[in-house]
Amino acid sequence: MKHIWLTIFLYLVSIIRIQAKVYVVSVGIADYPGKVNDLRISDNDAKTIAKVFLATKDASVKVLTNEDATQSALLSTMHTLFEDAQSDDAVILYFSGHGTPGSLVCHDGLLTYQHIFKMLKGCKATRKIIIADACYAGKMRTTQQQTNSYNSQNVMLFLSSRTNETSMESKYQNSMFTIFLERGLRGGADINKDRRITARELYDFVHKGVIEASKNRQHPVMWGKFDNDMTVIKW
């Protein structure tokens, strides 16, 4: 009898895990301390991307905006959510806000990419993705030391701009990069209509859209050690 129940249990577990899961931490900061550094729509960017993934049946999503998006809160949320990920799952950090060379600007200070990768190192997921809609996001890939560190962890980095570029807001409810990112994730990038958006499909769609909309002033980059056919989202 015990053998039968064990067999049933294992079968049920296998059914549950047939669908790989996606764990998303979506961060957006428009209201920084004081008034000088405030942005207009970065907090809405985070909510927009969260909605995209929440519309799928296999996503767990946490959103941090404005004063809630501190350094410690971001790392703690990533650690808590991502520790549930298994090897066939995906973990995604989306960030919209200010950036500096080598760091994302949280509400209370800088969060370096080294800290993010250190946290990701213990995650079991084979699909690890960082999407940064921030000025100078491309600067994270400038040194050989950073290159070796990032590549060793099989992380895909989708960055809104090149090393020396700012990332543009827009007159709409989302920044330029995130407008095309949302469209791509919702199916616009699905060239072969298999309802699966791959890394290459997403890059091609967003890259083309942003370059055209910005009149060649902003160029998204995708970088890291990953499979171009890796699934980012099933829509």
C-alpha positions as a Python dict, from the first residue, in 0.01 Angstrom:
ca = {
    (1, 'M'): (0, 0, 0),
    (2, 'K'): (282, 242, 87),
    (3, 'H'): (440, 170, -249),
    (4, 'I'): (117, 259, -430),
    (5, 'W'): (80, 589, -244),
    (6, 'L'): (443, 676, -311),
    (7, 'T'): (392, 609, -682),
    (8, 'I'): (84, 832, -686),
    (9, 'F'): (267, 1108, -499),
    (10, 'L'): (561, 1103, -740),
    (11, 'Y'): (323, 1109, -1036),
    (12, 'L'): (141, 1411, -899),
    (13, 'V'): (471, 1590, -839),
    (14, 'S'): (578, 1522, -1195),
    (15, 'I'): (253, 1670, -1327),
    (16, 'I'): (294, 1983, -1119),
    (17, 'R'): (648, 2039, -1249),
    (18, 'I'): (568, 1977, -1617),
    (19, 'Q'): (527, 2352, -1662),
    (20, 'A'): (843, 2541, -1582),
    (21, 'K'): (784, 2844, -1365),
    (22, 'V'): (903, 3204, -1392),
    (23, 'Y'): (997, 3411, -1088),
    (24, 'V'): (1002, 3786, -1148),
    (25, 'V'): (1112, 4078, -931),
    (26, 'S'): (999, 4397, -1103),
    (27, 'V'): (1149, 4722, -972),
    (28, 'G'): (1074, 5080, -1071),
    (29, 'I'): (1185, 5403, -907),
    (30, 'A'): (1054, 5741, -1020),
    (31, 'D'): (1041, 5916, -683),
    (32, 'Y'): (1396, 5946, -551),
    (33, 'P'): (1483, 6139, -233),
    (34, 'G'): (1451, 6511, -300),
    (35, 'K'): (1327, 6647, -633),
    (36, 'V'): (1635, 6682, -853),
    (37, 'N'): (1666, 6314, -946),
    (38, 'D'): (1299, 6226, -987),
    (39, 'L'): (1185, 6047, -1301),
    (40, 'R'): (835, 6043, -1444),
    (41, 'I'): (731, 5689, -1530),
    (42, 'S'): (981, 5431, -1402),
    (43, 'D'): (747, 5308, -1128),
    (44, 'N'): (480, 5253, -1392),
    (45, 'D'): (733, 5061, -1602),
    (46, 'A'): (772, 4809, -1322),
    (47, 'K'): (396, 4766, -1285),
    (48, 'T'): (358, 4722, -1660),
    (49, 'I'): (615, 4443, -1683),
    (50, 'A'): (468, 4276, -1373),
    (51, 'K'): (126, 4268, -1543),
    (52, 'V'): (275, 4103, -1851),
    (53, 'F'): (405, 3809, -1648),
    (54, 'L'): (103, 3791, -1417),
    (55, 'A'): (-109, 3734, -1727),
    (56, 'T'): (68, 3401, -1775),
    (57, 'K'): (-25, 3099, -1565),
    (58, 'D'): (324, 3005, -1453),
    (59, 'A'): (465, 3325, -1299),
    (60, 'S'): (530, 3441, -944),
    (61, 'V'): (584, 3818, -935),
    (62, 'K'): (692, 4070, -674),
    (63, 'V'): (687, 4447, -739),
    (64, 'L'): (898, 4710, -563),
    (65, 'T'): (849, 5078, -640),
    (66, 'N'): (985, 5410, -516),
    (67, 'E'): (1061, 5420, -140),
    (68, 'D'): (1006, 5044, -110),
    (69, 'A'): (1284, 4975, -359),
    (70, 'T'): (1581, 5001, -125),
    (71, 'Q'): (1905, 4808, -167),
    (72, 'S'): (1823, 4564, 112),
    (73, 'A'): (1460, 4520, 6),
    (74, 'L'): (1558, 4441, -351),
    (75, 'L'): (1819, 4183, -255),
    (76, 'S'): (1596, 4031, 13),
    (77, 'T'): (1301, 4002, -226),
    (78, 'M'): (1515, 3841, -494),
    (79, 'H'): (1660, 3595, -244),
    (80, 'T'): (1321, 3498, -100),
    (81, 'L'): (1146, 3459, -434),
    (82, 'F'): (1427, 3306, -635),
    (83, 'E'): (1515, 3039, -377),
    (84, 'D'): (1200, 2852, -482),
    (85, 'A'): (1323, 2819, -840),
    (86, 'Q'): (1421, 2477, -971),
    (87, 'S'): (1665, 2397, -1250),
    (88, 'D'): (1408, 2418, -1531),
    (89, 'D'): (1265, 2751, -1412),
    (90, 'A'): (1352, 3112, -1498),
    (91, 'V'): (1432, 3400, -1265),
    (92, 'I'): (1406, 3757, -1391),
    (93, 'L'): (1506, 4089, -1241),
    (94, 'Y'): (1353, 4388, -1419),
    (95, 'F'): (1471, 4735, -1315),
    (96, 'S'): (1363, 5078, -1434),
    (97, 'G'): (1525, 5384, -1282),
    (98, 'H'): (1853, 5565, -1268),
    (99, 'G'): (2174, 5384, -1349),
    (100, 'T'): (2541, 5464, -1313),
    (101, 'P'): (2840, 5281, -1462),
    (102, 'G'): (2841, 4945, -1283),
    (103, 'S'): (2534, 4999, -1064),
    (104, 'L'): (2160, 5041, -1043),
    (105, 'V'): (2041, 5333, -832),
    (106, 'C'): (1801, 5214, -564),
    (107, 'H'): (1595, 5453, -352),
    (108, 'D'): (1865, 5470, -85),
    (109, 'G'): (2183, 5427, -286),
    (110, 'L'): (2375, 5218, -536),
    (111, 'L'): (2334, 4845, -590),
    (112, 'T'): (2629, 4709, -785),
    (113, 'Y'): (2597, 4438, -1044),
    (114, 'Q'): (2851, 4239, -843),
    (115, 'H'): (2604, 4223, -554),
    (116, 'I'): (2327, 4107, -787),
    (117, 'F'): (2541, 3835, -943),
    (118, 'K'): (2661, 3720, -604),
    (119, 'M'): (2298, 3669, -502),
    (120, 'L'): (2212, 3493, -829),
    (121, 'K'): (2501, 3252, -791),
    (122, 'G'): (2312, 3040, -541),
    (123, 'C'): (1996, 3019, -751),
    (124, 'K'): (1917, 2678, -907),
    (125, 'A'): (1742, 2815, -1217),
    (126, 'T'): (1924, 2764, -1545),
    (127, 'R'): (1756, 3066, -1703),
    (128, 'K'): (1874, 3380, -1524),
    (129, 'I'): (1777, 3712, -1677),
    (130, 'I'): (1848, 4075, -1588),
    (131, 'I'): (1659, 4346, -1775),
    (132, 'A'): (1772, 4700, -1698),
    (133, 'D'): (1597, 5011, -1831),
    (134, 'A'): (1849, 5258, -1695),
    (135, 'C'): (2098, 5512, -1822),
    (136, 'Y'): (2444, 5372, -1897),
    (137, 'A'): (2313, 5019, -1842),
    (138, 'G'): (2561, 4890, -2099),
    (139, 'K'): (2849, 5004, -1879),
    (140, 'M'): (2821, 4680, -1681),
    (141, 'R'): (3013, 4498, -1953),
    (142, 'T'): (3317, 4723, -1981),
    (143, 'T'): (3594, 4543, -1795),
    (144, 'Q'): (3754, 4203, -1843),
    (145, 'Q'): (3698, 4122, -1475),
    (146, 'Q'): (3326, 4189, -1510),
    (147, 'T'): (3315, 3991, -1835),
    (148, 'N'): (3462, 3682, -1671),
    (149, 'S'): (3233, 3714, -1368),
    (150, 'Y'): (2915, 3752, -1569),
    (151, 'N'): (2988, 3486, -1829),
    (152, 'S'): (3069, 3226, -1566),
    (153, 'Q'): (2711, 3237, -1436),
    (154, 'N'): (2510, 3188, -1757),
    (155, 'V'): (2309, 3506, -1715),
    (156, 'M'): (2130, 3692, -1994),
    (157, 'L'): (2152, 4069, -1967),
    (158, 'F'): (1911, 4281, -2169),
    (159, 'L'): (2017, 4641, -2130),
    (160, 'S'): (1826, 4944, -2255),
    (161, 'S'): (2125, 5141, -2384),
    (162, 'R'): (2487, 5128, -2479),
    (163, 'T'): (2771, 5220, -2245),
    (164, 'N'): (2767, 5591, -2327),
    (165, 'E'): (2393, 5638, -2381),
    (166, 'T'): (2107, 5758, -2167),
    (167, 'S'): (1776, 5569, -2172),
    (168, 'M'): (1486, 5780, -2288),
    (169, 'E'): (1155, 5835, -2119),
    (170, 'S'): (859, 5907, -2346),
    (171, 'K'): (539, 6110, -2355),
    (172, 'Y'): (345, 5790, -2287),
    (173, 'Q'): (298, 5582, -1971),
    (174, 'N'): (620, 5387, -2016),
    (175, 'S'): (978, 5455, -2114),
    (176, 'M'): (1079, 5391, -2473),
    (177, 'F'): (1264, 5065, -2405),
    (178, 'T'): (985, 4928, -2186),
    (179, 'I'): (718, 5015, -2443),
    (180, 'F'): (881, 4783, -2695),
    (181, 'L'): (973, 4530, -2427),
    (182, 'E'): (607, 4498, -2327),
    (183, 'R'): (493, 4471, -2688),
    (184, 'G'): (751, 4203, -2756),
    (185, 'L'): (667, 3998, -2446),
    (186, 'R'): (294, 4014, -2525),
    (187, 'G'): (351, 3844, -2858),
    (188, 'G'): (489, 4110, -3088),
    (189, 'A'): (829, 3939, -3094),
    (190, 'D'): (683, 3594, -3170),
    (191, 'I'): (801, 3569, -3529),
    (192, 'N'): (723, 3199, -3578),
    (193, 'K'): (390, 3218, -3389),
    (194, 'D'): (468, 2934, -3149),
    (195, 'R'): (354, 3143, -2848),
    (196, 'R'): (706, 3130, -2708),
    (197, 'I'): (930, 3437, -2701),
    (198, 'T'): (1298, 3350, -2723),
    (199, 'A'): (1593, 3569, -2630),
    (200, 'R'): (1680, 3630, -2994),
    (201, 'E'): (1321, 3711, -3092),
    (202, 'L'): (1288, 3957, -2806),
    (203, 'Y'): (1618, 4129, -2880),
    (204, 'D'): (1546, 4167, -3252),
    (205, 'F'): (1201, 4315, -3189),
    (206, 'V'): (1298, 4557, -2912),
    (207, 'H'): (1629, 4661, -3068),
    (208, 'K'): (1467, 4755, -3398),
    (209, 'G'): (1176, 4935, -3232),
    (210, 'V'): (1387, 5146, -2997),
    (211, 'I'): (1640, 5246, -3263),
    (212, 'E'): (1363, 5362, -3496),
    (213, 'A'): (1164, 5543, -3224),
    (214, 'S'): (1473, 5714, -3082),
    (215, 'K'): (1598, 5811, -3427),
    (216, 'N'): (1916, 5613, -3372),
    (217, 'R'): (1999, 5776, -3037),
    (218, 'Q'): (1939, 5469, -2816),
    (219, 'H'): (2059, 5116, -2885),
    (220, 'P'): (1953, 4827, -2656),
    (221, 'V'): (2210, 4552, -2609),
    (222, 'M'): (2174, 4187, -2512),
    (223, 'W'): (2478, 4023, -2367),
    (224, 'G'): (2599, 3732, -2156),
    (225, 'K'): (2634, 3356, -2174),
    (226, 'F'): (2300, 3212, -2282),
    (227, 'D'): (2122, 3023, -2560),
    (228, 'N'): (1964, 3250, -2822),
    (229, 'D'): (1673, 3003, -2832),
    (230, 'M'): (1618, 3030, -2455),
    (231, 'T'): (1254, 3092, -2366),
    (232, 'V'): (1195, 3423, -2190),
    (233, 'I'): (816, 3396, -2171),
    (234, 'K'): (528, 3183, -2301),
    (235, 'W'): (237, 3407, -2381),
}
